[in-house]
């Protein structure tokens, strides 16, 4: 196991010690095995490094991309195999394909990452460390998809970089997030080594993906203040809000929705005669029979938050979910789908 480290509170120092906890020291090519070497020019991520003794056999960067991070089991949908719960993240995507050392198990590699990330200030959003459950949940699909894309690695999608969804090699999988100047997301898939990899003198293959999002702006345009909402309702009888957020397939309000909820409550507290419909809208992604029920539960969650957390009278609020029946833009592009995913306050 890698050394135990007590991490300080400074994010920069925590990041440095995470590298040290996983790497031990800078590796020379061929350090872990005489048969294989690091790809020339490939380097670890500066904040999330390799497990000590591993070999970095492929690396790549996608300047800007959307990643759908699984936070639950995969399921079959009309759009194909999709995670039942997920989080969409956009930003710079850095991909790393490693082989672990031949004398270390895949469990040891996974446990060290799990512990080091937690100590470095990451929140573990989803962890599956039971291979049979991970196999049943289809979690090998994530790495299989990404490692088969031509643009994932600078060295190309060669066979040695691919992690196939093979039932004989069940994965371990995690997703973690650290909030700093900009969110940093990490996904890790670790497989047991095949006989071919053992013959090459290496151990467990693992795919590490790091997504660097842009810093969150203060006073973001997406959050409308009470005055702007009042003006919109007075002019059009309704106002669209984009600051109340949910994970894919979930009706649980995310914590980053608080600024918008606070402004909604301020509007309703300032005008005690105002009664509104709270209407949930979605894009057209997902199964239509499920979307109306999902949008209804989301609208009800907002009503519950306003009543319980902000003491707004329940009789002033009516929740309705209309799914994707009232788009304001095309669902053929991501920009259009983002406009369609909204909550509207409609005057009764």
Secondary structure, DSSP 8 states (H G I E B T S, - for coil): --------S-HHHHHHHHHHHHHSS---TTSS-SS----TT----SSS---TT-EEEEEEEEEEEEEEEESS-EEEETTEEEESSEEEEEEEEEEEEEE--TTS-HHHHHHHHHHHHHHTT-EEEEEE--HHHHHHTTTHHHHHHHHTSTTS-TT---GGG-----TTS-EEEEEEEE-SSS-EEEEEEEE---HHHHHTT---EEEEEEEE-----TT-TTS--HHHHHHHHHHHSEEEE----B-BT--SB-GGGHHHHHHHHHHHHH-TT--EEEEEE--S-S-HHHHHHHHHHHHHHHHHHHHHHH---GGGEEEEEEETSS-SS-SSSHHHHHHHSEEEEEE-
